[in-house]
Amino acid sequence: MNGVHDMGGMDGFGKIEPEPNEPMFHAEWESRVLAMVRALGAAGAFNIDMTRSHQETLPPHVYLRSSYYQRWLLGLEDLLIDKGFVAPQEITMGHALEPARPLKRGKFTVDDVERIMMRGKFGRDPQSPAKFKPGDLARARNMHPTTHTRLPRYVRGHVGVVERVHGCHVFPDSAVLEAGENPQWLYTIVFDGTALWGSDSDPTVKISVEAFEPYLEPP
């Protein structure tokens, strides 16, 4: 979807100020939010693309004024309400009003934590040959879906060069809708900065984007 989250290539948001020696968490509640999201995902309440989608649909004024883990928390609350695991009044009151809904993969123990915190594997066997190979030109489709997509808005309609083929992976645009994994080929596409932002761009700038095959077409 086209939302305020898709701000790549935009200006007017001020200078990015990296924090020296930035800690993993700035407050204890942030670590608890991370734990809740990972635990509920591991238990089968939702998948990673759903968590991203619900953060992306936060109102623009809320998204922009929220910190990283505030977005995680607000997105989690909306997602759990949407999936029927909690009611809005339970969020407000801070405790359950009804018995807990069963989770797809049930409970897990302390011994499962290390496995759960490992990054999942999303590679899948290909269902058809790749349409592009390294060195090919590919145009990012001028697409504007109303649901979650991983194609940045600023590359849509522009032509780049295929640099690498990563194999087939779960397609986020399908997973977020619970429409199955629908594995798709994944590529690294390199764009010249001048192709994206015109002659005023630094001519030495190149932008690499990982794009799934349905996002691409021949130039």
N, C-alpha and C positions, 0 to 999 in steps of 0.2 A: 504494500500500500504506500501511497505518497503521504508521509507524515512528517512531523517536525523532527523525528529521530533521524531521518535521512538527510543529514546536513553536510555530507561530504561535498567538497568543492564550493561550498557557500562561504561568504564572508559576512562581516558585520557582527560577529559574536565576540569580538575582542581577542586579545592575545592569549595563546595557550601558555600557561605558566606551570611547568612540571614542578612537582613538590620534591625537594631534595630528601633523599632517604625516606621516601614515602612508606609508611607501615602497611602491612597487609590489610589491617582493619583500623579505622579511626575510633571505633567505640565497640563495646562488647555486643551490642544489639546487632551490628552488622554481621558478625560471625554467626549469630543465631539465625539470621535471615538466610545466609548461605546454607546452613545446615538444614533448615526447613525445606528449602527448594530442592536440595539434593536428595533428602530423605523421601519427600513425597514423590519426586520423579522416579526414584528407585523402587518405590512401592507401587508404581503403576498409575498414579493419579493423573499424570500428563507427561508429555514429552518436551524436549528442550525448545522446539520450535513454537510450541504453545506459550511457553514462558516469554519468549522474545516477542511474540505477537501481542500479548496482553500489555507488555511494557510500551510497545509502539502505539497502542491505541489510547494511552493516557492523554487527557486533554493537553494541548500544547503548553498552556500556562503552568500546568502541574509538572509536566515533563521537564521543562526548562529550569524550573526553580528547585527541582529535586536533585539530591545527590545520587550517586550510582546505586547504592544499596537501598535508598528510599524508593527508587524506581523498581528495584527488585521486589520490595515489600508491597508496594501498591499494586504492581502487576500480579503478584501472588494472590493478594486478597481478591482481586477481580476474577482471576482464573478459578479459584476455589469456589467462589459464588456461582460463576458460570457453569461449573461442572457439578454443582449441587452438593459439594462437600460441606459447605457452611452456608448459613443465611446471613444477610446483611446485618440483622440485629445482633447476631452472635459476634460479629466483628466489633460492633459498637460496644457491646456489653463485656466482651473479653472472656466469655465462657460459653460452653455448649448448651443448647436448649433441647436438642434431640440426640438420640443415640448416634454414634459415629457410623457413617456409611462404610461398608467394607471396601478395602483397596484391592486392586487387581492382583498384586503380587504379595499381599499380606504384610505381616510384620517381619522385621529382620533384627538380628542381634548385634552386639558389640563386635563380634568376630567378622561381621559382614561390612563394617565401616570402611576398611581399607579398600575393598573391592568396589564399593559404591563410589568412593571418591576418585577412582581412576576414570579417565576419560573413556567414554564408550567408543566402540568401533562401528563405523558407519559405512565401510566399504562393502560392496555387494557384487555378485557375479553379473557381468554384462548380459543384457538380453538381446543386444544387436550391436553391430560394429560402430565404432566412433565415426562421426561425420567429419571431424576435423583432425588435423595432425600438426605437429610443430612446424612453424613457418607459414601456415595458411593465414589468410586474412579472414576475419570474422566480424560481422556487425552485431552489436548489442541491439536487440529488438527494442523498438519504441513502444514499450508496454507499460500499462498503468493498472495493474490488478488492484482490486479493492481489498484483497487479503494479503497475508504475509508473503514477501519475496526477498531473496538475497541479492537481487541485482540492483546496485546503486543507481539512483536516478541520474546522476551526472554523466554516466557513460552511455545511457540509452540513446540509440540512433547513431552512435559513433563507431568507427572502424578501428580495430586493433589487430595485433599479430598474436597468433597462438604460440605461446612459449613452451607450455608443458601440458601433458595429458595425465591426469591423476587417477584414472580408472573410474569405475561406477560407484556412486554413493547414494544413500537415501536422499530423496528429493524433498527439501523442506517445504516447498509450496504444497505438496500433497500431504506430508506428515502432519502439518498444522491443522488440516481439515479432517484428520482421521480417515483419509482416503487411501491408506496403504503407503508402503515405502516407495513404490514407483521409481526404482533406481535409475539414475541418469548419469551420463558421462560428465565429468568435471574437468575444467580446463583453467590454466592461468593465461589470461589475455593481457597483453601489454599495450597501453595507449600512449601516444605522444601528448605531452601537456598542451601543445599548441592545437592539437586536434580537438581537445576537450574545451579549452578556454580561449582559443584564438591567438592572434599574433602577439598580444601583450604578455602571454605566458612565457616563463623562462624556457627557452628552446632546449635546455638540457634535461628538463623534467620528464620523467616517464612514470606512468602509474600502472601498477599491476593489480588485476582484479581476478578473483576466482569466480568463474561463471559456469553454471550448469548448461548443458546442451540446449534445453528448451528456451534459454535466454538468447540464443545466438542464431544467426542466419548468414548465408553467403553474402558478401558485399555487392 
